[in-house]
Amino acid sequence: MKLTKTNPKLVELIGTLKEKSYQENVAIWKDVAKRLERSNRRKAEVNISQINRHSSPDETVLVPGKILGSGELNHKVNVVALNFSKRAEEKIDAAGGECLDISEILDKNPKGNKIRIIE
């Protein structure tokens, strides 16, 4: 039995990601779409401390899920995610980084260059 997503915005985003992957001939967007299609139990939830450990300054990090505010961020990182907790947004802004939605990064970086996926 295959379950389908009921959130219309998420369904639209997954379709847009697959379409962009096909148009630009880039595999990263199809990979992100597949990760977003997973069940809610398997959806990524990443803390700020994990982003701090696995990223370098001025890097773009993509999380196909939610960013949580536990930990500290001591360098500038642009973070792209489906959702952000209020505390996580504050910490990313305080470090000089930027919080972006996945649909925004599709317009800014259609080829998906220099993006690291963290789960």
C-alpha positions as CSV (number, residue, x, y, z in Angstrom):
1,M,0.0,0.0,0.0
2,K,1.6,3.3,-1.1
3,L,0.8,6.3,0.9
4,T,0.7,9.7,-0.8
5,K,1.5,13.1,0.7
6,T,-1.5,15.3,1.6
7,N,0.2,18.6,2.0
8,P,-0.5,20.3,-1.4
9,K,2.6,22.7,-1.1
10,L,4.9,19.7,-0.5
11,V,3.4,17.8,-3.4
12,E,3.9,20.9,-5.6
13,L,7.5,21.3,-4.4
14,I,8.3,17.7,-5.1
15,G,6.9,18.0,-8.6
16,T,8.9,21.2,-9.2
17,L,12.1,19.6,-8.0
18,K,11.6,16.6,-10.4
19,E,10.8,18.9,-13.3
20,K,13.9,21.1,-12.6
21,S,16.0,18.0,-12.4
22,Y,14.8,16.9,-15.8
23,Q,15.1,20.4,-17.4
24,E,18.6,21.2,-16.1
25,N,19.8,17.5,-16.3
26,V,20.9,17.6,-12.7
27,A,20.5,14.7,-10.3
28,I,20.6,16.7,-7.1
29,W,17.0,17.9,-7.3
30,K,15.6,14.5,-8.1
31,D,17.5,13.2,-5.0
32,V,16.1,15.9,-2.8
33,A,12.6,15.1,-4.2
34,K,12.9,11.4,-3.3
35,R,14.1,12.4,0.2
36,L,11.0,14.6,0.7
37,E,8.7,11.8,-0.5
38,R,9.7,9.6,2.4
39,S,7.4,9.0,5.3
40,N,7.3,11.5,8.1
41,R,9.1,9.1,10.4
42,R,12.1,9.2,8.1
43,K,12.1,12.9,7.4
44,A,15.3,14.6,8.3
45,E,15.5,16.7,11.5
46,V,19.0,18.3,11.8
47,N,20.3,20.4,14.7
48,I,22.4,23.5,14.3
49,S,25.4,21.7,16.0
50,Q,25.4,19.0,13.2
51,I,25.5,21.7,10.6
52,N,28.4,23.4,12.4
53,R,30.3,20.1,12.5
54,H,29.8,19.1,8.8
55,S,30.0,22.4,7.0
56,S,32.7,25.0,6.2
57,P,32.4,28.8,6.2
58,D,30.3,30.3,3.3
59,E,29.0,27.0,2.3
60,T,25.4,26.2,1.2
61,V,23.8,23.3,3.2
62,L,20.5,21.7,2.2
63,V,18.4,19.8,4.6
64,P,15.3,18.0,3.2
65,G,13.4,18.4,6.4
66,K,13.5,20.7,9.5
67,I,16.3,22.6,11.2
68,L,16.2,22.5,15.0
69,G,17.9,25.0,17.2
70,S,20.1,22.8,19.5
71,G,23.8,23.7,19.5
72,E,25.9,26.6,18.3
73,L,26.9,27.8,14.9
74,N,30.2,29.6,14.8
75,H,30.6,30.3,11.1
76,K,28.6,31.8,8.3
77,V,26.5,29.2,6.5
78,N,23.6,29.5,4.1
79,V,21.0,26.9,5.1
80,V,18.3,25.6,2.8
81,A,15.5,23.6,4.3
82,L,11.8,22.7,4.2
83,N,11.2,24.2,7.7
84,F,13.1,26.1,10.4
85,S,12.5,26.3,14.1
86,K,12.4,29.9,15.4
87,R,15.5,29.4,17.5
88,A,17.4,27.9,14.6
89,E,16.6,30.9,12.4
90,E,17.9,33.2,15.1
91,K,21.1,31.3,15.4
92,I,21.8,31.2,11.7
93,D,21.1,34.9,11.3
94,A,23.3,35.7,14.3
95,A,26.2,33.8,12.7
96,G,25.8,35.9,9.5
97,G,24.2,33.1,7.5
98,E,21.0,33.0,5.5
99,C,17.8,30.9,5.9
100,L,16.3,29.9,2.5
101,D,13.4,27.8,1.4
102,I,14.0,25.0,-1.1
103,S,12.0,26.7,-3.8
104,E,14.2,29.8,-3.4
105,I,17.4,27.9,-4.1
106,L,15.9,26.5,-7.2
107,D,15.7,30.0,-8.7
108,K,19.1,31.1,-7.3
109,N,21.1,28.0,-8.2
110,P,19.3,25.9,-10.8
111,K,22.3,23.7,-11.5
112,G,22.7,22.9,-7.8
113,N,26.4,23.7,-7.7
114,K,28.3,23.6,-4.4
115,I,25.4,22.4,-2.3
116,R,25.9,19.9,0.5
117,I,23.0,17.7,1.6
118,I,22.9,16.9,5.3
119,E,20.5,14.5,7.1
